[in-house]
Structures are given as structure tokens and as C-alpha cells.
């Protein structure tokens, strides 16, 4: 092993030069400080991206989906009730099984919305109002069913006119644009959709943030390069294997973060530009169709092709959005990867300096 070349004790002009051990320690401290800064920056970026992804996947998207599903199910329940009454099936089955299924689905969606909300928030207060309106609507439909059956059983000339009157009251209570049940649910779905779009455009998934990461990453690599150059100049060390491995770990972490950010940005862009508009468009188209069928039945005009909601189509669109969010969440592995690689960089950096520091320690 070549002996270290000691530096002269003083430079021209009487100013003392830093001794080699002091320079080694300072280079090591700079390298460790850059590594810690790299660690902190990478963690902040990853946590911000992870927080937005989890919020979209676990809260915002389910809330929007539940609100629009409840809106569609209730509109279809009204259509199904009118279809049962107009066809005469209400004599045997009342509003019908489809009506019951729609009311159950809407109730479950409202319960999920309440579970996602914050107690005491305006949204939860609105949900309590919606629950009361739903109970009132069901009561009117039950009254319509009872009156319809009574008229039919008595064989009166009204042919269920009182039942149809109560069903009209129920429809009005649901569809009144000023405070009706559907209007109240719309007060939830609209803000939820806006919040979802805002999160899908979050700056945490913007590749421009990689410029912030570039500073500590380049500083870390520059510190490793400076340390290698110093060891080569003072100790004739061509390559320090620990420092080479530290540089490789720093590059690996940088590439991993870049790939994760670009993947999340791509997934958010696909969800924002394709999956969400397609899902929203499908639900809105089905709601318009169901509303038109209900209006036709209410006017005693059989719809051209009654069919109600197409759950399979909306489920496929919802799954496509979920796949985008799963892709964005693939960066969750960085939660363990960032500290592991940062510690590896620090330890390898120290191991690159330790033999040289030990040489001077032995000379003391």
C-alpha cells in the first residue's frame, strides 16, 4: 500500500494549509450532508405523490362514484316504479324488484358516503337531509302502492288514480330542481368531481418536480466524485470500490424516483383525460336515458326501448380508472427503498474514507 503524501504545514504567506485528515473529514461530512439532503428531498416528493394517490384511490374517487351511483340508482328506481304501475305489475309486486334493488343500492351508496365524510361537516349534514328525503320518497311510493292496490281490489272506475297521484307526488319530491332528492345528491357529486379533477392535476405528480430532486442528487454524486478525485490525488487510489458502489446506489435511487414520478404522471394524465371523462360520460348518458324513460312513463307514453341502467358498462369504465390509480401507486415501494438506498450511500461513503482515516490515526 502506498504511503499517504502529507501536506506541508503552511502555505505561502504564512497561512496554514488544511492537513489531509481534516480534508478527509470535511469531504466525508459534505458527502453525508448531501446524502441526508437527498434522502429528505426524495422522501418529501414520494410522500406527497403517495398522499395524493391514496386520497384519490381511497376517498375522492369512491365519494364521487358513490354520489353519482346514488343519483343514477334513484332515478332508475323512479323509472322502475312507474313501469310497474303502468304495466299493471304493481297489482302483484308493487313497485317491483328493480325498484327495491335500486333503493337498496342507493341507500348503500349514501351510507358509504357518510362513512367517508367528516362528522359535523356540511357534507354530512347534507347526507342526513338526503337520508330523510329518501325515507319520505319511499313512504310516498308505499302509499301509492297501497292506494293503487285498494282501488284495483274495489274495482272502482278510477283504476288506481289515487295510486298514480301519490306516485306523482313521490316523483316530484325526487325530481324537484329546487331542493329535491336528486338535486341534493347533485350538491355532493358536483364538488366531488371537481375535487377529483383537481387532485388528478396535482403538482406532486408533475415531472417538473424532478428539478427539485436534481439538486441534492447531483450534489451527492459531485461529493462522491470529489472524494474519489481527492483519494486519487493524495493516495494514488485509482478507484475506491465503496465510493463506486455509493455512486451506483445514488444513480439507482435517482432513476427509480424519476421512473416512479413519470409513471404516476402518466397514470394521472390517463385518468384525467380518458378514464374519468369516459366514466362520467357513461353515467350521465345512462342517467339521461333513465330520466327520459321515467318522463315517458309518467306521461303514459311507453318508452321506445326501456332497459334502465347498464351496470356492466359503468363497471368496466370504473375498473379502467382503478387500473390507472394502481399504476400510479406502484411507487409505494419507494417508502422502503428511499431510506435503504440513502443509508447504503452513507455507509459506502464512510467505508471509502475509513481506510485513509485509519492510516492517519495510526500515525498519531
LINCOR-V639643 format. One record per backbone hydrogen bond with DSSP energy under -0.5 kcal/mol. CO is the residue of the C=O (numbers start at 1). NH is the residue of the N-H. Records with the same first field share a line. If there is no record, write none. Layout:
BEGIN
CO=NH  NH
END
This chain:
BEGIN
4=6
9=17
11=14
12=15
15=11
19=23
20=24
21=25
22=26
23=27
24=28
25=29
26=30
27=31
28=32
29=33
30=34
31=35
32=36
33=37
34=38
35=39
36=40
37=41
38=42
39=43
40=44
41=45
42=46
43=47
44=48
45=49
46=50
47=51
48=52
49=53
50=54
51=55
52=56
53=57
54=58
55=59  60
56=61
59=63
60=64
61=65
62=66
63=67
64=68
65=69
66=70
67=71
68=72
69=73
70=74
71=75
72=76
73=77
74=78
75=79
76=80
77=81
78=82
79=83
80=84
81=85
82=86
83=87
84=88  89  90
85=88
88=91
89=92  93
90=94
93=96
96=100
97=101
98=102
99=103
100=104
101=105
102=106
103=107
104=108
105=109
106=110
107=111
108=112
109=113
110=114
111=115
112=116
113=117
118=121
121=125
122=126
123=127
124=128
125=129
126=130
127=131
128=132
129=133
130=134
131=135
132=136
133=137
134=138
135=139
136=140
137=141
138=142
139=143
140=144
141=145
142=146
143=147
144=148
145=149
146=150
147=151
148=152
149=153
150=154
151=155  156
156=159
160=164
161=165
162=166
163=167
164=168
165=169
166=170
167=171
168=172
169=173
170=174
171=175
172=176
173=181
174=182
176=180
177=179
180=184
181=185
182=186
183=187
185=188  189
186=190
187=191
188=192
189=193
190=194
191=195
192=196
193=197
194=198
195=199
196=200
197=201
198=201
199=202
202=205
203=206
206=209
207=210
208=211
209=212  213
210=214
211=215
212=215  216
213=217
214=218
215=219
216=220
217=221
218=222
219=223
220=224
221=225
222=226
223=227
224=228
225=229
226=230
227=231
228=232
229=233
230=234
231=235  237
232=236
234=5
236=238
239=241
240=244
241=245
242=246
243=247
244=248
245=249
246=250
247=251
248=252
249=253
250=254
251=255
252=256
253=257
254=258
255=259
256=260
257=261
258=262
259=263
260=264
261=265
262=266
263=267
264=268
265=269
266=270
267=271
268=272
269=273
270=274  275
271=276
274=278
275=279
276=280
277=281
278=282
279=283
280=284
281=285
282=286
283=287
284=288
285=289
286=290
287=291
288=292
289=293
290=294
291=295
292=296
293=297
294=298
295=299
296=301
297=300
300=302
303=306
309=311
310=314
311=315
312=316
313=317
314=318
315=319
316=320
317=321
318=322
319=323
320=324
321=325
322=326
323=327
324=328
325=329
327=330
328=331
329=332
330=333
331=334
332=335
333=336  337
334=338
336=340
337=341
338=342
339=343
340=344
341=345
342=346
343=347
344=348
345=349
346=350
347=351
348=352
349=353
350=353  354
351=355
353=356  357
354=358
355=359
356=360
357=361
358=362
359=363
360=364
361=364
END
